[in-house]
Amino acid sequence: MLPDVTGLDKSFDYSIPDDLVDDVGVGTIVRVELHGRRIGGWVVDIVADSEIDADALKPIAKVTGHGPSEELIELAEWAHVRWAARRIRPFLVAASPKRAVKALPLPHRRAQAPAPSSPATTQLLESGGGVLRLPPRSDVLPSILSAIAVGPTLVVVPTASDAALLVSRLRRSGATVALVPDDFAAAAGGVDVVVGTRSAAWMPCAGMAAAVVVDEHDEALQEERAPTWHARDVIAERCFRAGVPVVYISPVPTLVAVEELAGSDGVIHPPAERERAHWPHVEVVDRSDDEPWKKSLVTSELIERIRDPLQRVLCISNTTGRARVLACRTCRALVRCENCDAAVGLADDRGLACARCGVDRPPVCQECGGGTFANLRPGVTRLGEELEAAANREVVVVTGKDADPPPRSDVYVGTEAALYRVEPVDVVAFLEFDSEMLAPRFRASEQALALLVRAGRLAPTVMIQTFNPDHEVVRAAVAADPEIVLGEERERREMLGLPPFGALASITGAYSDEVVAELDREAIQVGRTGVDRYLVRAEDWTTLGRAINETVRPSGSRVRVAVDPPRV
């Protein structure tokens, strides 16, 4: 029995009382006595003939209910190496129901499977799975119905709202559906389709015959907390072990899905003209002749849009506050923090604030004592004021910190969180798209293209203001051809040994120096990125995970290991 206790990764032996023999199996959630107190846990193995005297063992005190299947426990054993987790407990927690499930219902499936309605999906399923590249405005329901025609299907989507909407549509089509984790019992008992967010990758699906991952490119499919497992990779391994096909659906499939999980020849997409018709119209504002220090982000092309009374416009900039980078207008010195020398920004209260170390100070230049500054990178608060003056109508500022839904308006400005909080508009304008395309992350191009996809689902027109109109992301969006980005990414990552052509992890936190020092340098490459911050790389995930798991963590250390981190 593996206890459900944080930090305890040791299995303990217990006997099964005669009256519980029929109720206990591998994966059953039970309660036992350990060190004088009752705790819960999972049965991870049952041994009929043991050298240990059964009378010397404490008995299982109580059966709580059903838990992960034996196959999912074996998958957790694989995952704890893949994501350098050291323990399998986090994965078993993800694979367990929220509430105790005492009994499973009988299978509830409709008598006749639906007729396949997506020939492309059917082709992929018959060939063993692959990537279906559907444009942003395409409907995924026909693909899922085609998968259900094969048999019980597990479907993973990025957000809870996506799952709820899909479940409603599937039920109207006549399919029996389990929305997990709430419908854990129905999923384990047997339905036509099991739907959920990333945790659904660990949920039961009785008789699973196929799996579908919707919007495979979405970062919401990866767990933010360590271990940083990705639903796409869990589903891939799970389907491989079960011998069933998996289909990844995305307008902009990632290089990992194309190369590692599907194979470059396993991508199917509509004809170019049809694919282009379901992408938004992309309008590029070329600012390459502008001087960044002297020009506002509110361009004449943008002003024309926000002044049109017939158009609702959402402006996106991922800079919060009033300003992120300032320069003194008197001496032109960049305003820096006196503690860590990082560039400081202007907070909403008009004081200077360092985002790195948190130091605040009055708005005074350290070099000359001046009190007026050039705003080199304005935040959404300042942009809201500029847009309101240019549009001569109210502008609502939207950020991820807001708890309430934004009020109705014709003009919005906000961070990328606004793409999830604002109702459909006519135009989405990215005011400084270069900061997304040129971010110091090896996945920057993929992530920037994913932002355009999200915007294209919100508005028929997407405006990009950029100093790099020839960048592959811009060219791919204009041509509605994600392969332009994939081609560039494939060449770069293969040359640098980055995923999927290598394995990467970040190790951060106190005592990370000691942990990194224990790594086998013949198999692991190490790079330091800051104080108590490292990037480590290996040829494959198994080598990387085992090497990290074999290190000894000092007592009291708070080392965080993020395998395949999305934002490095």
N, C-alpha and C positions, 0 to 999 in steps of 0.2 A: 504494500500500500504506500502510495506517494502522498505525503501530507500536503494539504493546501495551506501552507504556512510560508510567508515570505522569508527568503534566505535559507530555507531548509530543503536541500535537494538530495535527501537520502531516503531510500525506501525501507520500510519496516515490515517484518513478518508478523502476520496474525493468523489465527485459525478461523475457519468458517463454521459457525454453529450449525447443527443439523437442521434446525428450522429455517435457516437462511440459505441453504445450499442452492435451492432452485432460484433464488433471487439475486445471487451474486455471480457476476461474470467479469471478464476483462473490460474495464471502462466504467464499471458501476461506481457511483459515488456513495461512499459510506462514512460512518462516524466511528471513531475508535478512541480508546483511552491512551494518551501519551503523556508521560511525566505528570500524572495526576490530574490531567484535564482532558475534556472531550474536544476533539478536533475533527474536521472533515478531510476527505482526501479521495483519491482515485485508486481503484484496484488496477494495477499495471501488469500483474502476472498471477497465474494460478498454477501451483505445483501439486500434483496428485501424490507423488512419492517424494518425500523429503527426508533428509537425514536428521532434521530437527524434530525433536519430540513434540508432537502437537499439544500434549498436555502442558508443556512449558510455555506455550504461547498464549497471549491474551486473545480473547475472541473478539470478532467484530461486534461492536455494540449495537449498530443500527444501520439499516440500508436506507439511504436518503432517496435514491432514485436512479434513473438512467443518466449516463454520461457519454463521453466520446467512445466511439467504436474502437475495436482493436486495431483496425487499419489506421485510424486517426492518431492513435497513440504511437504507432510505428512512424507515422508521418512527423509527429512531434520530435521523435528521436532524430530524424533527418534534419529537421528545421533548427534544432538547437546547435548543430554544427554549421549549417548554412548561414545562420545569422549570429554566430558566436555568442550564444545565449547562456552557456554554461549550465542552465537548468531548462527542463522541459515544462515546468509549471506554467509559465506565461501562455504557452500554446494550449495546454489543457484547460486553462481558464477560458480562453477564447472558444474552445470547442465544447464548453459545457453550457447547459441551459441556465437562464437567469433564476428560474424558480424550479423547485423539485418536480421531477416528472416521474410519477409512480408507475404509470402504465402507458403503453403505446396504443393508439387507436388502430383499427384495421385499415389496410390500404384503401385510399379513396381516390380512385382515378376514373376518368370518364371512359365509357365503353369503347369509343372509337377515337383514335388519334386524329388530330387535324391534318388536312392535306398540306404538304409543304408549300409555302408561298414565297420562298426566296431561293431560286435555283442556285445562286452563288453559295449560300450557306449550305445547302444540300450537297453541293459539290465538295466543299471543304470537309464536311462531316464524313462523306464517303471516302475521302482521301486521307483521313486520319487527323484532320484539323488544320488550322492555319489562321491567317489574318484576313479579315474582311475590312477593307478600307472604304467606309461609307462617308460621304460628305457631311458637313455639320448639320444640315437641315433635313437629313434623311431619317426615316422612321425605322427603329430597330425591331419593332414588333413582328414583322414578317420573318425576320431571321430567328427570333426566339420560337415562334410557332413551328418553323421548320425543324428546329432542334427537338421540340417536344414530340414531333412526329417520329423521331428515332426512339424515344423512350423518356423516362424521368430525367429532367434536366436541372442542373444547378446554375443559377444566374447571379452574377455579382455585378453591382452597379456602384458608382462612387458615393452617392449621397442618399440620405433617408428619404428625401422628397422624391428623388428618382425612383426609389424602390416602391414607395406608396403609390405613385402614379402608374407604374408598370403593373403592380399587383391588381389595381383596379381595372386596367384594360384587359389583362389576362383573364380575370374572372368574368368580365363581360363577354369574352370570346368563348366561354364555356369550360376553360381549364380549371382544374383544382390546384390551388396555390397555397403554399405555406410561406408566410413572411417571417423570416428568422431575424433575431433569436426568439421572438415572442411565440412563434408557432413551432417550437422545437419538436414537440411530440408529434405533430402532424407530419413534419419533415422526416422524422425517423420512422413513422408508421408507413408512409408512402403516399405521395401526391404526384401530379403531373409535373409540377415545377416548383422549385425552392428558390426564393428571391431574397436578397439581402445586400447589405453594404459589405465592406471588406471582411468583416468577421464571418460572413457566410462561407468564405473559403474553408472554414473549419467546421461548418455545420453539417449535420447528417442529410443525406439524400438517398433514401432507400431505392436500391436498384438503379443507381445513377448510370445513364446511358450516354450522356453528353454534358458538356459545361460550356457556358458562354460568359465572357468577361466584356462588359459594355464600357466604352470609353477607357480602354486599356491605358491610354496616355495620362489619365488624371492622377495627380499626386495624392488625392484622397484615398487611393487604394493602398497606400503604404502607411504602416503604423508609425506614428511620430515618436512614441516612447520606445526605449530599448526593451526588447529586441525589435529592430526596425524591419520586420518581415513585410513582404509585399504580396498582396492577394493574388496577383498575376502569377508569381513564381510558385506559390503554394498550390494553386489550381493546376499549374503545369505538371508539377511533380505528382500530385494526387491523381490526375487523369492518366499519367504515364504508368503509375503503379496499378491502376484499375484497368488499363487497356481500353480507355474510352477517349473519343476525340474532344478537343476543346477549340472553340472559335473565339478569337480576340477581335472585337469590333471597335474601330476608332477612325476618325477622320484623319488623324495624324499619328499613326502607330509609331511607337518608340523603336529605336534600333535594337534594343534587347528583345522585343517581341519578334521583330523581323528576322534577326540573325540567330538568336540563341534558341528561341522557343518554336518558331514556325519554319525557319529556313527562308532564304530570300526568294525562293520559288514558290513559297506557300502564301503569297499575298494576292488577293483577288480584289479588283475594284471596278466600278462602272466605267463605261467609255468616257473619254476625256470631256466631250461636250456635255454629257449628262452630269458628270461630276462637277464641272464648272458651274452649271446651272443651279446647283444646290449649295454653292459657296456664296458668301456675301460679296457685294461689290466693294473692292478695296481701293480706296483713294489715297494716293501717296503725296504728301506735302514735302517736297524736296527743300531742305533748309541748308544744303551744303554751301551756299554762297553767303549765308548769314554769319554774323559774328556772335558767338554764344554769349559773350559778356554784355553785349549791347542790345540784344533782341529778346523780346518777351516770348514766352511759350504761347501766348494768345496771338496767333498769326491771323493775317487777313482772311485766309481761307476758313479758319475756325470761326472768326467773327461773322462771316457771311452765314454760316450754319446756325449759330446761336441767336442771331437776329431774325431768323425766319420764323414767323409766328406759327407756321404750319408744321414745324419740326420739333420733336423732343430729342434733346442731345444729352448724352452722358460722356463726360470727359474723365479720363483715367490718368492718374499719376501716382506712382507708388512712394511718394515722399510725404510723410506726415508733418504736422506742425506748420509753421510759417516759412521756415527756410532750413535747408540741410547744409548748405555751404555758403559762406559769406566772405566778402572782401571789403576792406576799408576803402571808402571812396577817396579819402585824403592821400594815403600812402600806398594804396593798392595791395597791401599785405593780406594774405589769407588769414582769417581769424582762426586761431588754434587754441586747444585746451592747454592750460599751464601745467597740468599734471601728466597727461599722456601724449600730448602733441598732436592729437587727432583734430580734424576740422570740426568746429562746433556749429550748431545750428541755432535758429531763433525759434523759441517755443511760442505757444499760443499766448503766454503772458508777456511776450516781448523781451524776455530775458534770454541770455545765452546759455545753451545747455549742451553738454557733451554726451552723445549717445553711447560712447564706449565706457566711460567711467562714472557717468552720472553727475559730474560737477556742474553747478550752476553759478553764474556770475552776472553782474550788470553788463549792459551792452556798451562796452568801451573797448576800443582798440588797444592792445597791449604795446603796439609799436609806437604809435603817435598820440594816443589818447583821444582820437576822433570818435565821434558818436554816430556817424552815418555810414551805412554799409550798402554795397551792391549785392543783391540777392542772386547768387549764381545758380542756385538750385532751389526754386520756391517750392514750398509745401502746399498741400491742398487747401489749407486755411487761407493763405495768401492768394492762391489761384482763384478761390471762390470770390474774393473781393475784386480781383481783376476781371473775371468773367462777368460778374454782376454789373460792373461799370461799362464793360464793352457791349453787353447784351441789352442793358437798360431794362432788365427784368430779374426777378428773384432767382438766386442760385442756391441749391441745397447741397451742403457738404456731407458726404457719406463715407464713413470709415468702418473698419471692423470692430471698433470699440463701442459703437452705438448699439444699445440693446433694443430699442424700439424700431419698427419699420420706418423708413424715411417718408416724410410727407410728400404728397403729390406735387410735382413741379415739371416745368418744361425744360429746365436745364439743371443737370447734376454735375458735381465734380467729386471725385473720391479715389481711394485706392482700389486695387483689383477686387477687394471685398464687395465693392458696389456692383460688380458684375453678377453677384449672387443675391443682392438685396433689392435691386431696382427692377421694376416691371419693364416689359419690352419697350424700347424706344425706337426712334427712326435712325439715329446715328450714334455710334460709339467712336469717340476720338481719343487716341493715345497721344498725349501731349509730348512725351519724351520717350519714345519707344526704344531709343538707343540704349537706355539704361537697362532694359530687359534683354535685348539682343546681345549686348556686349558685357553683360554681368560676368564677374570672375568665377563662373561655374562652368564645368565641362558640359552640363546639360542645358546651358542658357538658350541655345537655338531651339531645342525641343520645347522648352518651357515657354518661350516667347510665342512660338507657333500655336501652342495650346491656348494661350491667352486670346489669340485672334479667333480661334475656334469658339471659345466661350462668348466672345463679343459677337460673332456671327450668328449665334443662336438667339441673341438678344435684339439684334438690329439688322436690317437688310443692307446697311452701308457701314463700313468700318474705315475710319480715317487714321492714317499713320503719319505722324510728324517725325522726320528723321533727317540726320546728317549723313546717313549711309543708305541711300536708295537702292544701291546695288547689292546689299547684303542678301545672303541666300534665303533668309526668313521672309524678307519683303518680296523677293522674286517668287518664292513658293506660294505666298498668299495671293499675289496678283494672278499667277498662272493657275491657281488651285491645284498645284502639283507638289504634294509633300515629299516626293522622291528627290526633289532638288536639295532639301535639307538633309535627307537621309544619306544621299551620296557624299556630301561634304563631311557629315558626321562620321560616316563609315571610314573614310580615309584618315581623318584626324585621330580617331580613337584607336584604330588598328595600329597606327604608327606609335602612339603613346602608351599602348597597353591598357586602355581604360575600358570599363564595361561596355559591351559584353565580351571584349577581347582580353579581359583581365578582371581581377577582383580587387575591390577598394573598400576601405573602412576608415572611419575617423575614431581616434581615441583621445578623449578629453577628460579634464577634471583632476582633482588632487591625486597625487601618486601615479599619474599617467607616465611620468618619467621612469619609475621603477618597473611598471608593466611593460613598457616598450623595450626596456633594456633586456628583458628576458626573451624577447622574440628571436627566433632563429634567423639570423641575417642572411643565410644562404638561400632561404626560401622566401623571406619577407623583405621588401624594400620599405624603408622608413624615411619620412620627410617631416620636418618640424614646421608648423605653421604659426606658432605663437607660444605663449607661456602655457604649459600644460596642455598643449594642443598638437596632435600629430595626425598625419595621413599615412596609412600603411597599405601596401599593395602586394598582391601575389598573382601567380599565373591562373589560379582557379579558386573557386569559393571554398572547396573542401580544405585545401591547404591553408587558406587564410583563417577559416573558422577554427580548425584544430589547433593552429599555432596560437591563436589568441586565447582559446579555452584552456590551453595547457599552462598559461602564465599563472603565477600565484599573486592574488590581490592582497596587499597589506591590510591588516585589520583597521577598520574605520575608513578605508579608502572610498571615494565616491567617483570611481572611474566610470565613464559612460562610453560604451562601444556602439557605434552606429555603422552597421554594415550596409554598403551601397547607399550612402547618405545622398538625399536628393538635392541638397543645396550646397555642394562644394565644387 
